[in-house]
């Protein structure tokens, strides 16, 4: 899957959880969703993208991806 598509999907998840009143809950919600529903290869790819600068990732999503456990 392309990195651009993964970034878009991650940001879409971020938009959903952005409604959480507490930032920490939003970050945990995004990370939890990605951890539960994304294939390990997708998680590795988005983590590598963040490590390379994370172009296109929004701030909340960037924080959530940084908190992911390695697959």
MDTraj code that builds the backbone (N, CA, C; nanometers):
import mdtraj as md
import numpy as np

residues = "UNK UNK UNK UNK UNK UNK UNK UNK UNK UNK UNK UNK UNK UNK UNK UNK UNK UNK UNK UNK UNK UNK UNK UNK UNK UNK UNK UNK UNK UNK UNK UNK UNK UNK UNK UNK UNK UNK UNK UNK UNK UNK UNK UNK UNK UNK UNK UNK UNK UNK UNK UNK UNK UNK UNK UNK UNK UNK UNK UNK UNK UNK UNK UNK UNK UNK UNK UNK UNK UNK UNK".split()
xyz = np.array([
    [0.0848, -0.1173, 0.0000],
    [0.0000, 0.0000, 0.0000],
    [0.0897, 0.1241, 0.0000],
    [0.0481, 0.2270, -0.0690],
    [0.1306, 0.3472, -0.0786],
    [0.1316, 0.4232, 0.0542],
    [0.2417, 0.4901, 0.0794],
    [0.2546, 0.5707, 0.2003],
    [0.1498, 0.6816, 0.2015],
    [0.1227, 0.7382, 0.0856],
    [0.0237, 0.8457, 0.0786],
    [-0.1134, 0.7976, 0.1260],
    [-0.1486, 0.6764, 0.0867],
    [-0.2773, 0.6203, 0.1283],
    [-0.2782, 0.5942, 0.2791],
    [-0.1687, 0.5428, 0.3323],
    [-0.1602, 0.5188, 0.4762],
    [-0.1701, 0.6494, 0.5546],
    [-0.1044, 0.7533, 0.5059],
    [-0.1099, 0.8842, 0.5710],
    [-0.2539, 0.9356, 0.5716],
    [-0.3216, 0.9230, 0.4584],
    [-0.4605, 0.9684, 0.4505],
    [-0.5497, 0.8908, 0.5469],
    [-0.5320, 0.7590, 0.5507],
    [-0.6127, 0.6769, 0.6419],
    [-0.5842, 0.7131, 0.7872],
    [-0.4569, 0.7292, 0.8220],
    [-0.4201, 0.7643, 0.9594],
    [-0.4776, 0.9005, 0.9976],
    [-0.4695, 0.9980, 0.9077],
    [-0.5260, 1.1300, 0.9356],
    [-0.6780, 1.1237, 0.9487],
    [-0.7438, 1.0397, 0.8696],
    [-0.8892, 1.0231, 0.8819],
    [-0.9253, 0.9675, 1.0195],
    [-0.8480, 0.8712, 1.0675],
    [-0.8697, 0.8169, 1.2021],
    [-0.8481, 0.9283, 1.3041],
    [-0.7455, 1.0082, 1.2813],
    [-0.7176, 1.1216, 1.3695],
    [-0.8316, 1.2209, 1.3745],
    [-0.8949, 1.2469, 1.2611],
    [-1.0078, 1.3400, 1.2584],
    [-1.1225, 1.2881, 1.3437],
    [-1.1454, 1.1568, 1.3394],
    [-1.2525, 1.0969, 1.4196],
    [-1.2235, 1.1162, 1.5688],
    [-1.1029, 1.0834, 1.6103],
    [-1.0704, 1.0893, 1.7525],
    [-1.0403, 1.2307, 1.8014],
    [-1.0248, 1.3262, 1.7130],
    [-0.9976, 1.4644, 1.7528],
    [-1.1113, 1.5238, 1.8361],
    [-1.2287, 1.4638, 1.8293],
    [-1.3431, 1.5127, 1.9066],
    [-1.3327, 1.4782, 2.0552],
    [-1.2380, 1.3924, 2.0908],
    [-1.2196, 1.3573, 2.2323],
    [-1.1813, 1.4827, 2.3110],
    [-1.2417, 1.5024, 2.4288],
    [-1.2101, 1.6227, 2.5074],
    [-1.0644, 1.6280, 2.5558],
    [-1.0072, 1.5139, 2.5876],
    [-0.8689, 1.5105, 2.6352],
    [-0.7768, 1.4636, 2.5231],
    [-0.6709, 1.5401, 2.5006],
    [-0.5758, 1.5073, 2.3939],
    [-0.5197, 1.3665, 2.4126],
    [-0.4892, 1.3300, 2.5355],
    [-0.4308, 1.1980, 2.5609],
    [-0.5264, 1.0863, 2.5205],
    [-0.6571, 1.1073, 2.5380],
    [-0.7560, 1.0076, 2.4953],
    [-0.7604, 0.9973, 2.3434],
    [-0.7471, 1.1106, 2.2773],
    [-0.7480, 1.1102, 2.1305],
    [-0.6260, 1.0352, 2.0766],
    [-0.5096, 1.0642, 2.1317],
    [-0.3868, 0.9973, 2.0881],
    [-0.3975, 0.8468, 2.1127],
    [-0.4448, 0.8099, 2.2312],
    [-0.4604, 0.6681, 2.2645],
    [-0.5622, 0.6011, 2.1730],
    [-0.6687, 0.6707, 2.1382],
    [-0.7705, 0.6156, 2.0491],
    [-0.7169, 0.5898, 1.9095],
    [-0.6417, 0.6846, 1.8575],
    [-0.5818, 0.6685, 1.7245],
    [-0.4831, 0.5519, 1.7257],
    [-0.3936, 0.5525, 1.8232],
    [-0.2923, 0.4466, 1.8318],
    [-0.3583, 0.3107, 1.8508],
    [-0.4608, 0.3052, 1.9355],
    [-0.5304, 0.1789, 1.9599],
    [-0.5979, 0.1263, 1.8350],
    [-0.6598, 0.2157, 1.7600],
    [-0.7261, 0.1741, 1.6358],
    [-0.6237, 0.1178, 1.5373],
    [-0.5143, 0.1898, 1.5193],
    [-0.4110, 0.1435, 1.4264],
    [-0.3528, 0.0109, 1.4746],
    [-0.3279, -0.0006, 1.6044],
    [-0.2704, -0.1235, 1.6600],
    [-0.3646, -0.2431, 1.6382],
    [-0.4934, -0.2225, 1.6552],
    [-0.5894, -0.3325, 1.6440],
    [-0.6244, -0.3692, 1.5006],
    [-0.6356, -0.2710, 1.4138],
    [-0.6946, -0.2971, 1.2831],
    [-0.5976, -0.2918, 1.1644],
    [-0.4794, -0.2398, 1.1847],
    [-0.3841, -0.2342, 1.0746],
    [-0.2934, -0.3557, 1.0777],
    [-0.2642, -0.4062, 0.9613],
    [-0.1693, -0.5160, 0.9437],
    [-0.0312, -0.4709, 0.9928],
    [0.0485, -0.5624, 1.0496],
    [0.1821, -0.5235, 1.0960],
    [0.2679, -0.4558, 0.9887],
    [0.2531, -0.4975, 0.8639],
    [0.3305, -0.4336, 0.7559],
    [0.2904, -0.2874, 0.7395],
    [0.1610, -0.2588, 0.7543],
    [0.1134, -0.1206, 0.7434],
    [0.1682, -0.0369, 0.8593],
    [0.1682, -0.0952, 0.9795],
    [0.2197, -0.0237, 1.0963],
    [0.3692, 0.0044, 1.0810],
    [0.4440, -0.0932, 1.0308],
    [0.5873, -0.0711, 1.0077],
    [0.6095, 0.0397, 0.9057],
    [0.5285, 0.0392, 0.8013],
    [0.5444, 0.1374, 0.6933],
    [0.5140, 0.2790, 0.7423],
    [0.4082, 0.2961, 0.8222],
    [0.3739, 0.4301, 0.8702],
    [0.4769, 0.4764, 0.9740],
    [0.5294, 0.3837, 1.0551],
    [0.6332, 0.4188, 1.1526],
    [0.7613, 0.4611, 1.0812],
    [0.7975, 0.3905, 0.9747],
    [0.9156, 0.4265, 0.8963],
    [0.8960, 0.5625, 0.8298],
    [0.7748, 0.5880, 0.7841],
    [0.7450, 0.7173, 0.7221],
    [0.7621, 0.8298, 0.8240],
    [0.7135, 0.8083, 0.9465],
    [0.7299, 0.9088, 1.0511],
    [0.8775, 0.9301, 1.0814],
    [0.9533, 0.8226, 1.0896],
    [1.0966, 0.8319, 1.1177],
    [1.1709, 0.9090, 1.0084],
    [1.1169, 0.9054, 0.8868],
    [1.1782, 0.9757, 0.7742],
    [1.1261, 1.1188, 0.7603],
    [1.0507, 1.1641, 0.8585],
    [1.0013, 1.3020, 0.8547],
    [0.8508, 1.3127, 0.8676],
    [0.7785, 1.2093, 0.8248],
    [0.6339, 1.2058, 0.8424],
    [0.5550, 1.3065, 0.7602],
    [0.6000, 1.3353, 0.6407],
    [0.5307, 1.4323, 0.5557],
    [0.3831, 1.3976, 0.5426],
    [0.2984, 1.4970, 0.5666],
    [0.1547, 1.4803, 0.5503],
    [0.0813, 1.4366, 0.6759],
    [0.1531, 1.3847, 0.7745],
    [0.0862, 1.3430, 0.8979],
    [0.0526, 1.4657, 0.9822],
    [-0.0707, 1.4716, 1.0267],
    [-0.1126, 1.5821, 1.1125],
    [-0.0584, 1.5614, 1.2537],
    [-0.0548, 1.6683, 1.3322],
    [0.0099, 1.6666, 1.4636],
    [-0.0423, 1.5570, 1.5562],
    [-0.1719, 1.5451, 1.5695],
    [-0.2314, 1.4446, 1.6580],
    [-0.1987, 1.3035, 1.6090],
    [-0.2097, 1.2835, 1.4802],
    [-0.1799, 1.1532, 1.4208],
    [-0.0318, 1.1199, 1.4352],
    [0.0513, 1.2179, 1.4166],
    [0.1968, 1.2006, 1.4301],
    [0.2310, 1.1522, 1.5717],
    [0.1682, 1.2144, 1.6714],
    [0.1917, 1.1750, 1.8107],
    [0.1455, 1.0314, 1.8350],
    [0.0319, 0.9944, 1.7783],
    [-0.0198, 0.8586, 1.7961],
    [0.0703, 0.7559, 1.7293],
    [0.1161, 0.7834, 1.6092],
    [0.2036, 0.6901, 1.5388],
    [0.3347, 0.6748, 1.6158],
    [0.3847, 0.7820, 1.6730],
    [0.5091, 0.7754, 1.7504],
    [0.4931, 0.6880, 1.8738],
    [0.3706, 0.6752, 1.9247],
    [0.3473, 0.5970, 2.0459],
    [0.3212, 0.4490, 2.0190],
    [0.3127, 0.4100, 1.8917],
    [0.2823, 0.2693, 1.8591],
    [0.3929, 0.1759, 1.9046],
    [0.3510, 0.0575, 1.9483],
    [0.4472, -0.0480, 1.9814],
    [0.4948, -0.1097, 1.8506],
    [0.6209, -0.1468, 1.8434],
    [0.6693, -0.2109, 1.7195],
    [0.5927, -0.3387, 1.6905],
    [0.5575, -0.3621, 1.5634],
    [0.4818, -0.4853, 1.5299],
    [0.5659, -0.6101, 1.5457],
])
top = md.Topology()
chain = top.add_chain()
for i, resn in enumerate(residues, 1):
    res = top.add_residue(resn, chain, resSeq=i)
    for name in ("N", "CA", "C"):
        top.add_atom(name, md.element.get_by_symbol(name[0]), res)
traj = md.Trajectory(xyz[None], top)
